[in-house]
Amino acid sequence: MDIDSFWELIEECRHQAQSPDERLAWLRDELSRRSSAEVVQFQVRLDEETHRAFTWDLWAAADRIFGGWCSDDGFCYFGLWTVGLGREAFTQAVADPDTLAVTPEIQALVSRPRDVWNNDWPGWESLDYVAMEAYGILTGVDDECGEAFYEALDAEQGDGGDNAGPLGERWDVRYENEAARRLPRLSAIFPLPQ
């Protein structure tokens, strides 16, 4: 599965279903109709794209949206959610995280208390497991830990796994002047709690 095929699946998933659970079910079904090699390659492409999103600037955007702090895991799930926005929005967000302010998914959160975001919360952890689940369906291997899947993934990726820290320079979104300069739209629509 090349990068274009990966993004076609993500885009089709967005058109087929609304809720994250419905989108995952559609994606799992679609992947389980493909070869096990394609399923593994889907995960490879997902890992590559989320690595592109692993930047301090995008993390600062997540910090701002989340009210001033985003954990390591929270940022991982935010990166997966950003992939779920589709190729164009994802590419724009990686280049300029402030563009997230105009996405319908972020606009739907504005002026709503975070404790009622529920399924609208900008995080999609489950996307990281959908290929493993489809692989289990295809191979008939009932493996909750996904050992067979991760062995196949390691074989496909080789030494390509990069565990370096986020790209760019770390900065603190709680400094209002810096946040207003770097993320003007997100800073305006997500003021930090006083």
N, C-alpha and C positions, 0 to 999 in steps of 0.2 A: 504494500500500500504506500503510494507516494504521498507527498504533502497535499497535493490538490485533491486526491481521493479522500484523505483524512478530513479536510475542510468541507468537502461536499457532504460527507456523513454528518458533520456537526451542523451544517446549514439545514440539511433535510430534517434532522432531529428537531431543530427549532421550529420548523414548519409543521411537523407532524403532531406535536403535543405542546401543552402549555406548562404544566407543573413540572418541577424537577423530577419527581418520581415517574410521571408519565413519559418524560423524555428519556429517562434511563431505561425504562421498560422497552420503549421503541428501539433504542440503540442496542440494548442487549439482544433483542430478537433479531435485529438486522445483522449484527456481528455474528450471531450464532448460525447464520445462513452462509457464512463465508468459510474459507479454509482457516485452519488453526494458525497457519503462517501469517495470514492477513490480520487476524486478531492480535497476534503478537506485534505486528508492524503498526497497528493502530496505537498500541501502548507506546511504542518507540516514538511515534510522531507526537503523541500527547506529551511525553516526557520532554521531547525537544522543544515543543512550543512553551510549555510551562517554564522551562529553563530560560527561554528568551524573556519571559515576564519577570524573572527573578532579579529585579532591580530595586535599588533604594528609592528611586522616584515613585515607582508603582507601590512600593510598601508604604511610602509616605501618604499616597492617595488613600490606601486602605486605612491607615492610621486616622486620617481626617474623617473618612466616612464612618468609621467605627467610634468616633468620639474622642480621639486622641491617643489610642493605643490599639495595636493589633499584634497578637502573639505570633510566634513562628508558625504554629499549626494553622492559625487563622489566616496568615498570609498565604500559605500553601493552598488552602481551600479557596481563597480569594483568587489566586492565579488560575485555578481550575474553573472557577465561575467565570473569569474573564474570557477563557477559551470558549466557554458556553455562550458568550455573547455573539459569536460568529467571527469570521476572519477579518472583516473590515473593522469592526469595533475593537477587536483584539489588537490588530496591527496598529491602529491609531492610539490605543491606550498604552502600548509598549513604547511608542515613539513620544507620546505626550499624554501622560496619565490624566491631565486635567480634562481631556476630551470625554472622560467617563461621565462628566457632569451633564452631558446632553443625551446620554443613552436613556431610553424609556425605562429601563430597569432601575437606574439610579433616580430618575425623576419621580418614579413611583414611591420612593422612600422619603423624599424631601418633606419636611414638616410633620413626619410621623415619628412617634417615639420608637426608639430602637427595640424596646421590649415587645412591640406588636408587629415587628417585621416578619417573624415566623418564616414561612416558605419563601418570602422575598429577600431574606438575608443574603447578602452577596458572598456566598461561599457554596462550593459544590464538591464536597469531599467524595461523595459517591461516584463521581465521574472517574476517579482514579481506580475504581475497582470493577468497572463495567466490563473491561476486556478480560480480566481474570474470570469473572462469572461466565462470560460467553465461552471462554476457553474450556471451562469445566463442563459446560453443556455439550460442546463439540466433542470433547475427548472422553466424556463419561467418567472423568476422574473426580470423585467426590473428595475434594481437598480444600478444607476450610482455610488453610494457611497459604494455599496457592503455590506450593513448592514446585510442582511441575511447570506451572505457568512462569514463575520467576526464573527457573532454570532455562526455559526456552527464551525468555526475555534477555537474560544475561548472554546467551549464545548469540542472539541477534544483535545486541548492542556492542558486544565485545568490550573493549576498554573505553567506550564512548561515554560512560557515566562520569559526569563532571560534578564534583561535590564542592566546588569553590563557592565562596560567599556571594552575596548579591553584587551585581554590577553597579558601577557608579560610586558616588560619594554619599555617605550616610548623612542625613540631616534630620532635624527635629521639627515636626509639623506643629508642635505646640508654640513655636516662636512665630507669632502672628505675622510679623513683617515678612519673614521668609516664606511662610505659607501663602500669604497674599501675593507674593511675587512669583512663586513657582506653581501654585495651584489656585489661581484667582477665583475660578468658578466654583470649584469644590469647597474652597474656604468660605465663599459667600453663602452657599446653600447648606453647609454643615458647620455652623459655628460650634466651637468647642464649649463644653459646659463650663460655667464659671465657678 
